[in-house]
Amino acid sequence: MADLTMRAATADDVPAIVALLADDPLGAQRESPDDLAPYLAALERLSDDPNQHLVVAVREGRVVGTLQLTIIPGLSRRGATRSIIEGVRIHADERGNGLGRQLIEWAILESRSQGCQLVQLTSDATRTDAHRFYERLGFTASHVGFKLQL
């Protein structure tokens, strides 16, 4: 994994991040790479919140991966702090070389350093390859998730 840097995302990274989010059948339906304004506004909100970590993996000056890590203090589980990993995306020509594992391992280490007792994530029910990937990393499919579109 030569020349790989993990760092906080900046406004200059937004077009590449949105392209990663849109680069699959699900993302192609819900992302709008031609209108970056809402993404830039979201990045500003994320940057203002110390519990939000939007990171990019950069190789040779090119964004090749991203994820968002959210730290959530809570009362359940004896006042445990947990983290949620979301928006994990790897550039198509980087898949299968261990970059996804590196991103998730970064998120787990960062979660530990933030005092989290639990790391959780969701994955669309149709993403069976992703499910196998997360299970190989030690995650278990322990809950059923629900969403309500607003």
MDTraj code that builds the backbone (N, CA, C; nanometers):
import mdtraj as md
import numpy as np

residues = "MET ALA ASP LEU THR MET ARG ALA ALA THR ALA ASP ASP VAL PRO ALA ILE VAL ALA LEU LEU ALA ASP ASP PRO LEU GLY ALA GLN ARG GLU SER PRO ASP ASP LEU ALA PRO TYR LEU ALA ALA LEU GLU ARG LEU SER ASP ASP PRO ASN GLN HIS LEU VAL VAL ALA VAL ARG GLU GLY ARG VAL VAL GLY THR LEU GLN LEU THR ILE ILE PRO GLY LEU SER ARG ARG GLY ALA THR ARG SER ILE ILE GLU GLY VAL ARG ILE HIS ALA ASP GLU ARG GLY ASN GLY LEU GLY ARG GLN LEU ILE GLU TRP ALA ILE LEU GLU SER ARG SER GLN GLY CYS GLN LEU VAL GLN LEU THR SER ASP ALA THR ARG THR ASP ALA HIS ARG PHE TYR GLU ARG LEU GLY PHE THR ALA SER HIS VAL GLY PHE LYS LEU GLN LEU".split()
xyz = np.array([
    [0.0838, -0.1181, 0.0000],
    [0.0000, 0.0000, 0.0000],
    [0.0887, 0.1250, 0.0000],
    [0.1793, 0.1287, -0.0904],
    [0.2730, 0.2407, -0.0990],
    [0.1992, 0.3707, -0.1260],
    [0.2544, 0.4779, -0.0689],
    [0.2068, 0.6130, -0.0945],
    [0.0594, 0.6305, -0.0607],
    [0.0124, 0.5705, 0.0476],
    [-0.1264, 0.5867, 0.0888],
    [-0.1307, 0.6765, 0.2114],
    [-0.2155, 0.7791, 0.2045],
    [-0.2345, 0.8717, 0.3161],
    [-0.3813, 0.8699, 0.3544],
    [-0.4081, 0.8668, 0.4847],
    [-0.5446, 0.8806, 0.5358],
    [-0.5497, 1.0161, 0.6043],
    [-0.6515, 1.0966, 0.5685],
    [-0.6621, 1.2300, 0.6269],
    [-0.8073, 1.2762, 0.6248],
    [-0.8322, 1.3831, 0.6987],
    [-0.9649, 1.4432, 0.6980],
    [-0.9955, 1.4967, 0.5586],
    [-1.1194, 1.4801, 0.5170],
    [-1.1627, 1.5298, 0.3864],
    [-1.1706, 1.6823, 0.3881],
    [-1.1430, 1.7411, 0.2733],
    [-1.1546, 1.8860, 0.2543],
    [-1.2540, 1.9134, 0.1419],
    [-1.2876, 2.0389, 0.1252],
    [-1.3803, 2.0770, 0.0178],
    [-1.3271, 2.0351, -0.1194],
    [-1.1948, 2.0387, -0.1368],
    [-1.1372, 1.9972, -0.2651],
    [-1.1606, 1.8491, -0.2943],
    [-1.1857, 1.7701, -0.1902],
    [-1.2080, 1.6259, -0.2067],
    [-1.3524, 1.5914, -0.2423],
    [-1.4431, 1.6851, -0.2233],
    [-1.5859, 1.6553, -0.2381],
    [-1.6215, 1.5973, -0.3747],
    [-1.5745, 1.6511, -0.4875],
    [-1.6114, 1.5875, -0.6152],
    [-1.5693, 1.4404, -0.6225],
    [-1.4513, 1.4076, -0.5734],
    [-1.4055, 1.2681, -0.5770],
    [-1.4866, 1.1808, -0.4825],
    [-1.5210, 1.2332, -0.3653],
    [-1.6023, 1.1563, -0.2698],
    [-1.7392, 1.1278, -0.3288],
    [-1.8016, 1.2290, -0.3867],
    [-1.9347, 1.2107, -0.4461],
    [-1.9276, 1.1107, -0.5609],
    [-1.8222, 1.1166, -0.6393],
    [-1.8065, 1.0186, -0.7480],
    [-1.7971, 0.8771, -0.6916],
    [-1.7270, 0.8594, -0.5811],
    [-1.7196, 0.7273, -0.5176],
    [-1.8574, 0.6837, -0.4682],
    [-1.9308, 0.7754, -0.4056],
    [-2.0640, 0.7421, -0.3546],
    [-2.1602, 0.7044, -0.4667],
    [-2.1415, 0.7640, -0.5833],
    [-2.2323, 0.7406, -0.6963],
    [-2.1927, 0.6213, -0.7820],
    [-2.0777, 0.5602, -0.7541],
    [-2.0226, 0.4573, -0.8424],
    [-2.0718, 0.3168, -0.8104],
    [-2.2011, 0.3002, -0.7987],
    [-2.2617, 0.1675, -0.7918],
    [-2.4112, 0.1846, -0.8178],
    [-2.4833, 0.0757, -0.8414],
    [-2.6251, 0.0899, -0.8769],
    [-2.7083, 0.1649, -0.7734],
    [-2.6822, 0.1447, -0.6450],
    [-2.7586, 0.2157, -0.5425],
    [-2.7212, 0.3636, -0.5386],
    [-2.5935, 0.3913, -0.5355],
    [-2.5476, 0.5293, -0.5298],
    [-2.5861, 0.6089, -0.6524],
    [-2.5867, 0.5443, -0.7676],
    [-2.6229, 0.6137, -0.8914],
    [-2.7661, 0.6667, -0.8851],
    [-2.8509, 0.6028, -0.8053],
    [-2.9901, 0.6457, -0.7923],
    [-3.0082, 0.7596, -0.6930],
    [-2.9160, 0.7734, -0.5969],
    [-2.9406, 0.8704, -0.4907],
    [-2.8394, 0.9841, -0.4817],
    [-2.7321, 0.9789, -0.5572],
    [-2.6317, 1.0846, -0.5524],
    [-2.6423, 1.1737, -0.6755],
    [-2.5930, 1.2974, -0.6641],
    [-2.6010, 1.3960, -0.7728],
    [-2.4648, 1.4618, -0.7926],
    [-2.3741, 1.3947, -0.8624],
    [-2.2399, 1.4512, -0.8818],
    [-2.2363, 1.5838, -0.9554],
    [-2.3432, 1.6190, -1.0255],
    [-2.3455, 1.7450, -1.1000],
    [-2.3851, 1.8647, -1.0133],
    [-2.4305, 1.8406, -0.8907],
    [-2.4710, 1.9483, -0.8000],
    [-2.4000, 1.9287, -0.6670],
    [-2.2832, 1.9903, -0.6511],
    [-2.2005, 1.9697, -0.5322],
    [-2.2418, 2.0557, -0.4136],
    [-2.3284, 2.1538, -0.4332],
    [-2.3643, 2.2462, -0.3249],
    [-2.4128, 2.1754, -0.1982],
    [-2.5051, 2.0784, -0.2078],
    [-2.5503, 2.0148, -0.0833],
    [-2.4397, 1.9347, -0.0146],
    [-2.3488, 1.8806, -0.0916],
    [-2.2379, 1.8037, -0.0341],
    [-2.1398, 1.8964, 0.0369],
    [-2.1139, 2.0117, -0.0217],
    [-2.0246, 2.1089, 0.0410],
    [-2.0854, 2.1621, 0.1705],
    [-2.2163, 2.1864, 0.1703],
    [-2.2849, 2.2302, 0.2929],
    [-2.2773, 2.1212, 0.3995],
    [-2.2944, 1.9973, 0.3575],
    [-2.2847, 1.8855, 0.4527],
    [-2.1442, 1.8744, 0.5095],
    [-2.0422, 1.8916, 0.4265],
    [-1.9049, 1.8857, 0.4744],
    [-1.8791, 1.9946, 0.5787],
    [-1.9356, 2.1111, 0.5567],
    [-1.9196, 2.2193, 0.6538],
    [-1.9822, 2.1806, 0.7881],
    [-2.1022, 2.1226, 0.7846],
    [-2.1663, 2.0781, 0.9088],
    [-2.0833, 1.9696, 0.9764],
    [-2.0335, 1.8753, 0.8979],
    [-1.9504, 1.7681, 0.9540],
    [-1.8233, 1.8245, 1.0166],
    [-1.7614, 1.9182, 0.9484],
    [-1.6359, 1.9756, 0.9967],
    [-1.6546, 2.0527, 1.1266],
    [-1.7733, 2.1072, 1.1486],
    [-1.8031, 2.1820, 1.2706],
    [-1.8346, 2.0926, 1.3898],
    [-1.8523, 1.9635, 1.3674],
    [-1.8918, 1.8695, 1.4728],
    [-1.7740, 1.7792, 1.5083],
    [-1.7216, 1.7893, 1.6304],
    [-1.6043, 1.7083, 1.6666],
    [-1.6322, 1.5580, 1.6719],
    [-1.7588, 1.5179, 1.6690],
    [-1.7927, 1.3753, 1.6700],
    [-1.8056, 1.3152, 1.5307],
    [-1.7795, 1.3960, 1.4281],
    [-1.7881, 1.3493, 1.2899],
    [-1.6490, 1.3474, 1.2280],
    [-1.6164, 1.2381, 1.1617],
    [-1.4861, 1.2231, 1.0968],
    [-1.5092, 1.1710, 0.9553],
    [-1.5008, 1.2593, 0.8575],
    [-1.5078, 1.2185, 0.7174],
    [-1.3645, 1.2120, 0.6682],
    [-1.3205, 1.0919, 0.6338],
    [-1.1808, 1.0735, 0.5951],
    [-1.1720, 1.0238, 0.4513],
    [-1.0578, 1.0528, 0.3923],
    [-1.0274, 1.0021, 0.2594],
    [-0.8947, 0.9285, 0.2643],
    [-0.8831, 0.8289, 0.1787],
    [-0.7563, 0.7617, 0.1534],
    [-0.7066, 0.8154, 0.0201],
    [-0.5828, 0.8640, 0.0196],
    [-0.5269, 0.9288, -0.0986],
    [-0.3999, 0.8558, -0.1398],
    [-0.3924, 0.8220, -0.2679],
    [-0.2724, 0.7608, -0.3244],
    [-0.2310, 0.8422, -0.4466],
    [-0.1052, 0.8818, -0.4479],
    [-0.0501, 0.9581, -0.5606],
    [-0.1382, 1.0780, -0.5948],
    [-0.1879, 1.1469, -0.4908],
    [-0.2675, 1.2668, -0.5097],
    [-0.4121, 1.2439, -0.5478],
    [-0.4569, 1.1199, -0.5516],
    [-0.5931, 1.0866, -0.5957],
    [-0.6707, 1.0223, -0.4815],
    [-0.7931, 1.0682, -0.4570],
    [-0.8795, 1.0075, -0.3559],
    [-0.9215, 0.8698, -0.4057],
    [-0.8861, 0.7654, -0.3297],
    [-0.9162, 0.6282, -0.3711],
    [-1.0105, 0.5574, -0.2747],
    [-1.0444, 0.6235, -0.1631],
    [-1.1368, 0.5638, -0.0680],
    [-1.1863, 0.6683, 0.0298],
    [-1.2990, 0.6379, 0.0947],
    [-1.3567, 0.7286, 0.1925],
    [-1.4436, 0.6530, 0.2908],
    [-1.4632, 0.7123, 0.4063],
    [-1.5651, 0.6671, 0.5006],
    [-1.5950, 0.7780, 0.5978],
    [-1.7102, 0.7654, 0.6627],
    [-1.7496, 0.8587, 0.7676],
    [-1.7607, 0.7811, 0.8976],
    [-1.7010, 0.8350, 1.0032],
    [-1.7074, 0.7767, 1.1365],
    [-1.7767, 0.8770, 1.2277],
    [-1.8822, 0.8324, 1.2942],
    [-1.9583, 0.9161, 1.3861],
    [-1.9450, 0.8595, 1.5262],
    [-1.9093, 0.9440, 1.6214],
    [-1.8965, 0.9044, 1.7611],
    [-2.0246, 0.9467, 1.8325],
    [-2.0865, 0.8517, 1.9047],
    [-2.2149, 0.8777, 1.9693],
    [-2.2077, 0.8412, 2.1175],
    [-2.2087, 0.9416, 2.2053],
    [-2.2200, 0.9100, 2.3475],
    [-2.3622, 0.8627, 2.3755],
    [-2.3789, 0.7765, 2.4736],
    [-2.5130, 0.7264, 2.5016],
    [-2.5297, 0.6807, 2.6451],
    [-2.6533, 0.6474, 2.6799],
    [-2.6849, 0.5963, 2.8125],
    [-2.6904, 0.4445, 2.8167],
    [-2.7344, 0.3830, 2.7072],
    [-2.7471, 0.2370, 2.7083],
    [-2.6096, 0.1714, 2.7199],
    [-2.6105, 0.0457, 2.7570],
    [-2.4860, -0.0303, 2.7761],
    [-2.3973, 0.0380, 2.8805],
    [-2.4625, 0.0807, 2.9885],
    [-2.3911, 0.1431, 3.1019],
    [-2.3201, 0.2726, 3.0626],
    [-2.3862, 0.3507, 2.9796],
    [-2.3305, 0.4793, 2.9388],
    [-2.2215, 0.4693, 2.8338],
    [-2.2295, 0.3649, 2.7537],
    [-2.1248, 0.3402, 2.6538],
    [-2.1283, 0.4434, 2.5409],
    [-2.0090, 0.4739, 2.4924],
    [-1.9943, 0.5513, 2.3694],
    [-1.9759, 0.4519, 2.2566],
    [-2.0423, 0.4762, 2.1470],
    [-2.0308, 0.3878, 2.0312],
    [-1.9934, 0.4697, 1.9093],
    [-1.9546, 0.4006, 1.8055],
    [-1.9292, 0.4690, 1.6788],
    [-2.0070, 0.3994, 1.5689],
    [-2.0347, 0.4763, 1.4670],
    [-2.1023, 0.4237, 1.3483],
    [-2.0136, 0.4533, 1.2283],
    [-1.9886, 0.3508, 1.1496],
    [-1.9135, 0.3644, 1.0252],
    [-2.0152, 0.3698, 0.9118],
    [-2.0019, 0.4700, 0.8266],
    [-2.0943, 0.4858, 0.7143],
    [-2.0188, 0.5287, 0.5894],
    [-2.0847, 0.5145, 0.4767],
    [-2.0331, 0.5680, 0.3517],
    [-1.8974, 0.5144, 0.3124],
    [-1.8733, 0.3862, 0.3377],
    [-1.7448, 0.3260, 0.2999],
    [-1.7452, 0.3021, 0.1493],
    [-1.6500, 0.3625, 0.0816],
    [-1.6401, 0.3436, -0.0629],
    [-1.4937, 0.3362, -0.1025],
    [-1.4667, 0.2469, -0.1953],
    [-1.3328, 0.2260, -0.2500],
    [-1.3419, 0.2443, -0.4017],
    [-1.2466, 0.3158, -0.4581],
    [-1.2430, 0.3350, -0.6033],
    [-1.2377, 0.1983, -0.6715],
    [-1.3066, 0.1845, -0.7838],
    [-1.3191, 0.0554, -0.8524],
    [-1.1846, -0.0097, -0.8811],
    [-1.0838, 0.0675, -0.9220],
    [-0.9558, 0.0047, -0.9555],
    [-0.8666, -0.0183, -0.8335],
    [-0.9191, 0.0082, -0.7135],
    [-0.8462, -0.0177, -0.5891],
    [-0.9082, -0.1322, -0.5090],
    [-1.0236, -0.1806, -0.5526],
    [-1.0926, -0.2854, -0.4765],
    [-1.0146, -0.4156, -0.4818],
    [-1.0157, -0.4851, -0.3698],
    [-0.9510, -0.6159, -0.3619],
    [-0.8046, -0.6115, -0.3229],
    [-0.7508, -0.4925, -0.2932],
    [-0.6086, -0.4860, -0.2572],
    [-0.5845, -0.4538, -0.1102],
    [-0.6899, -0.4564, -0.0278],
    [-0.6730, -0.4353, 0.1149],
    [-0.7038, -0.2946, 0.1635],
    [-0.7383, -0.2038, 0.0730],
    [-0.7667, -0.0672, 0.1136],
    [-0.8909, -0.0595, 0.2024],
    [-0.9945, -0.1340, 0.1690],
    [-1.1154, -0.1354, 0.2522],
    [-1.0835, -0.1797, 0.3939],
    [-1.0021, -0.2829, 0.4060],
    [-0.9606, -0.3312, 0.5376],
    [-0.8865, -0.2211, 0.6130],
    [-0.7978, -0.1512, 0.5445],
    [-0.7232, -0.0430, 0.6090],
    [-0.8153, 0.0672, 0.6590],
    [-0.9139, 0.1036, 0.5791],
    [-1.0082, 0.2071, 0.6206],
    [-1.0864, 0.1634, 0.7448],
    [-1.1358, 0.0415, 0.7444],
    [-1.2128, -0.0081, 0.8586],
    [-1.1229, -0.0198, 0.9814],
    [-1.0010, -0.0686, 0.9637],
    [-0.9088, -0.0770, 1.0771],
    [-0.8789, 0.0612, 1.1335],
    [-0.8640, 0.1624, 1.0470],
    [-0.8457, 0.2993, 1.0946],
    [-0.9654, 0.3401, 1.1801],
    [-1.0866, 0.3126, 1.1306],
    [-1.2084, 0.3512, 1.2022],
    [-1.2178, 0.2824, 1.3378],
    [-1.1783, 0.1570, 1.3445],
    [-1.1809, 0.0847, 1.4721],
    [-1.0796, 0.1441, 1.5692],
    [-0.9591, 0.1711, 1.5220],
    [-0.8572, 0.2325, 1.6083],
    [-0.9006, 0.3706, 1.6556],
    [-0.9558, 0.4504, 1.5668],
    [-1.0038, 0.5837, 1.6047],
    [-1.1173, 0.5718, 1.7057],
    [-1.2052, 0.4741, 1.6866],
    [-1.3148, 0.4523, 1.7813],
    [-1.2597, 0.4194, 1.9200],
    [-1.1618, 0.3320, 1.9246],
    [-1.0989, 0.2991, 2.0541],
    [-1.0380, 0.4236, 2.1174],
    [-0.9681, 0.5034, 2.0367],
    [-0.9019, 0.6221, 2.0914],
    [-1.0039, 0.7246, 2.1409],
    [-1.1263, 0.7201, 2.0895],
    [-1.2339, 0.8098, 2.1329],
    [-1.3134, 0.7510, 2.2499],
    [-1.2707, 0.6338, 2.3006],
    [-1.3361, 0.5733, 2.4157],
    [-1.4598, 0.4921, 2.3837],
    [-1.4764, 0.4529, 2.2595],
    [-1.5944, 0.3744, 2.2210],
    [-1.5831, 0.2309, 2.2715],
    [-1.6961, 0.1757, 2.3113],
    [-1.7036, 0.0355, 2.3500],
    [-1.7654, -0.0521, 2.2415],
    [-1.8178, 0.0102, 2.1370],
    [-1.8876, -0.0634, 2.0317],
    [-1.8723, 0.0113, 1.9007],
    [-1.8453, -0.0623, 1.7946],
    [-1.8441, -0.0069, 1.6587],
    [-1.9569, -0.0752, 1.5833],
    [-2.0392, 0.0031, 1.5173],
    [-2.1484, -0.0558, 1.4402],
    [-2.1528, 0.0052, 1.3017],
    [-2.2191, -0.0644, 1.2123],
    [-2.2391, -0.0150, 1.0772],
    [-2.3614, -0.0815, 1.0196],
    [-2.4137, -0.0205, 0.9150],
    [-2.5211, -0.0829, 0.8394],
    [-2.4743, -0.0982, 0.6957],
    [-2.5355, -0.1901, 0.6278],
    [-2.5050, -0.2141, 0.4876],
    [-2.6355, -0.2518, 0.4197],
    [-2.6616, -0.1935, 0.3058],
    [-2.7840, -0.2232, 0.2335],
    [-2.7988, -0.3742, 0.2170],
    [-2.9209, -0.4222, 0.2311],
    [-2.9480, -0.5660, 0.2245],
    [-2.9009, -0.6286, 0.0939],
    [-2.8902, -0.5512, -0.0130],
    [-2.8494, -0.6072, -0.1419],
    [-2.6984, -0.6198, -0.1570],
    [-2.6210, -0.5638, -0.0671],
    [-2.4743, -0.5617, -0.0793],
    [-2.4117, -0.6869, -0.0149],
    [-2.4387, -0.8014, -0.0719],
    [-2.3926, -0.9271, -0.0118],
    [-2.2403, -0.9381, -0.0077],
    [-2.1705, -0.8855, -0.1069],
    [-2.0236, -0.8879, -0.1032],
    [-1.9721, -0.8067, 0.0148],
    [-2.0330, -0.6909, 0.0392],
    [-1.9933, -0.6075, 0.1529],
    [-2.0204, -0.6799, 0.2840],
    [-2.1315, -0.7534, 0.2918],
    [-2.1636, -0.8265, 0.4140],
    [-2.0543, -0.9290, 0.4447],
    [-2.0122, -1.0014, 0.3431],
    [-1.9041, -1.1000, 0.3636],
    [-1.7757, -1.0305, 0.4063],
    [-1.7448, -0.9153, 0.3474],
    [-1.6264, -0.8375, 0.3831],
    [-1.6306, -0.7996, 0.5312],
    [-1.7417, -0.7435, 0.5773],
    [-1.7523, -0.7018, 0.7171],
    [-1.7455, -0.8213, 0.8120],
    [-1.8058, -0.9311, 0.7734],
    [-1.7978, -1.0507, 0.8580],
    [-1.6540, -1.1008, 0.8686],
    [-1.5772, -1.0946, 0.7601],
    [-1.4357, -1.1343, 0.7663],
    [-1.3568, -1.0455, 0.8616],
    [-1.4017, -0.9226, 0.8808],
    [-1.3336, -0.8299, 0.9715],
    [-1.3828, -0.8421, 1.1152],
    [-1.4757, -0.9360, 1.1409],
    [-1.5207, -0.9612, 1.2776],
    [-1.6563, -0.9033, 1.3133],
    [-1.7203, -0.8319, 1.2221],
    [-1.8532, -0.7788, 1.2495],
    [-1.9556, -0.8918, 1.2386],
    [-2.0616, -0.8831, 1.3182],
    [-2.1690, -0.9817, 1.3109],
    [-2.2995, -0.9120, 1.2735],
    [-2.3798, -0.9816, 1.1975],
    [-2.5115, -0.9301, 1.1577],
    [-2.6078, -0.9583, 1.2724],
    [-2.6044, -0.8731, 1.3741],
    [-2.6752, -0.9003, 1.4991],
    [-2.8101, -0.8310, 1.5109],
    [-2.8409, -0.7361, 1.4237],
    [-2.9633, -0.6587, 1.4367],
    [-3.0330, -0.6465, 1.3012],
    [-3.1575, -0.6109, 1.3044],
    [-3.2338, -0.5787, 1.1847],
    [-3.2508, -0.4277, 1.1850],
    [-3.2162, -0.3633, 1.0751],
    [-3.2275, -0.2174, 1.0674],
    [-3.3552, -0.1740, 0.9985],
    [-3.4003, -0.0547, 1.0347],
    [-3.5189, 0.0023, 0.9746],
    [-3.4898, 0.1459, 0.9353],
    [-3.5526, 0.1934, 0.8283],
    [-3.5376, 0.3313, 0.7848],
    [-3.6755, 0.3867, 0.7513],
    [-3.6879, 0.5168, 0.7695],
    [-3.8095, 0.5886, 0.7320],
    [-3.7657, 0.7074, 0.6485],
    [-3.8020, 0.7083, 0.5226],
    [-3.7666, 0.8180, 0.4327],
    [-3.8475, 0.9418, 0.4681],
    [-3.7801, 1.0543, 0.4900],
    [-3.8492, 1.1797, 0.5252],
    [-3.8449, 1.2776, 0.4086],
])
top = md.Topology()
chain = top.add_chain()
for i, resn in enumerate(residues, 1):
    res = top.add_residue(resn, chain, resSeq=i)
    for name in ("N", "CA", "C"):
        top.add_atom(name, md.element.get_by_symbol(name[0]), res)
traj = md.Trajectory(xyz[None], top)
